[in-house]
Amino acid sequence: MKKIVNGICVALAFVCVGLGALGVVLPILPTTPLLIAAACLFAKGSERFHKWFLNTKLYKKYIESAVKDGTMEKGAKRNMIITFAIVFGMGICFSPVFAKVIILIVAAIHFYVLIFRIRTAPTV
């Protein structure tokens, strides 16, 4: 059973890496959360793939600072805020009233964490 779970984790991690790589060029896909999810899934699924992923340019450029010292680059934060605004906005437009309340609460938590809890990395 453990091998099956590990295999599923590795497969999902590669899906997250693929979508995260697409997110680099497509502004609607959030790169950073997908790559963080991939790192977590690789850590759970395979030590070899996890080590490989930690040495990729995607990891080093987009999420290494977030993982090591809890910071994000200003551009990455801006892109996440814009993406969340679009996704939550669409959810609010196309959902019934009770769902709108839930979406607003979840959106408020996301924006609070991104703006006030995650530090912005100093530009070099």
Disulfide bonds with the S-S distance in Angstrom:
none
